[in-house]
Amino acid sequence: METQELIKALAADNQRSGMPMTVVWTGAAVIAIAVAAGVFFVLLGPRPDFAGAMQTLRFPFKIVVAVVLALSSHRALRALSRPETEPRDVLPTLIVAPALIAMAVLAELIAVPESTWAARLVGTNSLVCLTFIPLIGIGPLALLLLALRHGASSHPVLSGAAAGLTAGGIAAAFYAWHCTDDSPLFVATWYTTAVAILAIAGGLAARRIIDW
């Protein structure tokens, strides 16, 4: 059997729901956001001074970066659910959010005294961040992995990691409304670590649940 014929056969065999993948992915994303919102508002809610914080640059910026991560990772996830997609095809999409936060960190290091770097990096909510981003994101991750089963990914671990990044971006975007640590140094360290937990979990889970 030719490679392209094999790819088409695998893709057809994995359309388990009978629904177009566009519908599957859109539905999964909408429900994932709703689940994350529910967990966020039940457990945390916005910070008391969020209206004033929106007038600053750092607070909305961290939300924007999280949203960009969710959108770009979801795009990569959808691409990776197709068997013909290779990892190099999605790399340009996945570097957008890291590039944004890297530029913000560089600007922060230039703008503030070196004596404040450690305090800004450590912040006051690191453990809260590491707890609640994975907690908010675990439901969305499960939904995205279920959607992934309807595709035909030839790179299940990478696809699962992309699902974790998407869930992490969604969770981080909500958690950012609660977090009072707005420094890019803090975001680059603790938000990234929390999102990485979901990415690792997604990769490990996908290896077990994608069964072709």
Solvent accessible surface area in square Angstrom, and as a share of the most:
residue,aa,sasa,rsa
1,M,171,0.76
2,E,122,0.55
3,T,92,0.54
4,Q,111,0.50
5,E,97,0.43
6,L,84,0.42
7,I,32,0.16
8,K,141,0.60
9,A,48,0.37
10,L,43,0.21
11,A,29,0.22
12,A,71,0.55
13,D,106,0.55
14,N,2,0.01
15,Q,72,0.32
16,R,111,0.40
17,S,44,0.28
18,G,69,0.66
19,M,89,0.40
20,P,88,0.55
21,M,37,0.17
22,T,80,0.46
23,V,76,0.44
24,V,13,0.07
25,W,4,0.01
26,T,70,0.41
27,G,30,0.29
28,A,11,0.08
29,A,19,0.15
30,V,91,0.52
31,I,91,0.46
32,A,0,0.00
33,I,84,0.43
34,A,63,0.49
35,V,52,0.30
36,A,0,0.00
37,A,23,0.18
38,G,36,0.34
39,V,41,0.24
40,F,2,0.01
41,F,124,0.52
42,V,124,0.71
43,L,88,0.44
44,L,40,0.20
45,G,9,0.09
46,P,54,0.34
47,R,17,0.06
48,P,137,0.86
49,D,73,0.38
50,F,79,0.33
51,A,67,0.52
52,G,46,0.44
53,A,7,0.06
54,M,76,0.34
55,Q,154,0.68
56,T,71,0.41
57,L,156,0.78
58,R,88,0.32
59,F,0,0.00
60,P,31,0.19
61,F,59,0.25
62,K,3,0.01
63,I,20,0.10
64,V,78,0.45
65,V,14,0.08
66,A,5,0.04
67,V,64,0.37
68,V,35,0.20
69,L,28,0.14
70,A,12,0.09
71,L,121,0.60
72,S,11,0.07
73,S,0,0.00
74,H,26,0.12
75,R,171,0.63
76,A,1,0.01
77,L,0,0.00
78,R,81,0.29
79,A,18,0.14
80,L,2,0.01
81,S,5,0.03
82,R,120,0.44
83,P,11,0.07
84,E,89,0.40
85,T,8,0.05
86,E,59,0.27
87,P,54,0.34
88,R,177,0.65
89,D,82,0.42
90,V,6,0.04
91,L,106,0.53
92,P,84,0.53
93,T,26,0.15
94,L,33,0.16
95,I,93,0.47
96,V,66,0.38
97,A,4,0.03
98,P,70,0.44
99,A,46,0.36
100,L,48,0.24
101,I,22,0.11
102,A,57,0.44
103,M,116,0.52
104,A,16,0.13
105,V,27,0.16
106,L,107,0.53
107,A,57,0.44
108,E,4,0.02
109,L,56,0.28
110,I,136,0.69
111,A,80,0.62
112,V,18,0.10
113,P,85,0.54
114,E,125,0.56
115,S,103,0.66
116,T,46,0.27
117,W,80,0.28
118,A,71,0.55
119,A,73,0.57
120,R,76,0.28
121,L,65,0.32
122,V,82,0.47
123,G,21,0.20
124,T,117,0.68
125,N,29,0.15
126,S,21,0.14
127,L,140,0.70
128,V,50,0.29
129,C,0,0.00
130,L,43,0.21
131,T,72,0.42
132,F,44,0.18
133,I,0,0.00
134,P,22,0.14
135,L,79,0.39
136,I,0,0.00
137,G,0,0.00
138,I,94,0.48
139,G,23,0.22
140,P,0,0.00
141,L,5,0.03
142,A,51,0.40
143,L,45,0.23
144,L,0,0.00
145,L,13,0.07
146,L,106,0.53
147,A,5,0.04
148,L,2,0.01
149,R,70,0.26
150,H,44,0.20
151,G,5,0.05
152,A,3,0.02
153,S,4,0.03
154,S,48,0.31
155,H,54,0.24
156,P,41,0.26
157,V,71,0.41
158,L,60,0.30
159,S,0,0.00
160,G,0,0.00
161,A,24,0.18
162,A,2,0.01
163,A,0,0.00
164,G,0,0.00
165,L,44,0.22
166,T,3,0.01
167,A,0,0.00
168,G,0,0.00
169,G,0,0.00
170,I,14,0.07
171,A,0,0.00
172,A,3,0.02
173,A,13,0.10
174,F,40,0.17
175,Y,0,0.00
176,A,0,0.00
177,W,77,0.27
178,H,51,0.23
179,C,1,0.00
180,T,72,0.42
181,D,19,0.10
182,D,26,0.13
183,S,10,0.07
184,P,10,0.07
185,L,15,0.08
186,F,0,0.00
187,V,8,0.05
188,A,31,0.24
189,T,44,0.25
190,W,56,0.20
191,Y,10,0.04
192,T,76,0.44
193,T,59,0.34
194,A,0,0.00
195,V,10,0.06
196,A,38,0.29
197,I,80,0.40
198,L,3,0.02
199,A,14,0.11
200,I,111,0.56
201,A,37,0.29
202,G,0,0.00
203,G,4,0.04
204,L,96,0.48
205,A,33,0.26
206,A,0,0.00
207,R,151,0.55
208,R,205,0.75
209,I,53,0.27
210,I,17,0.09
211,D,95,0.49
212,W,100,0.35
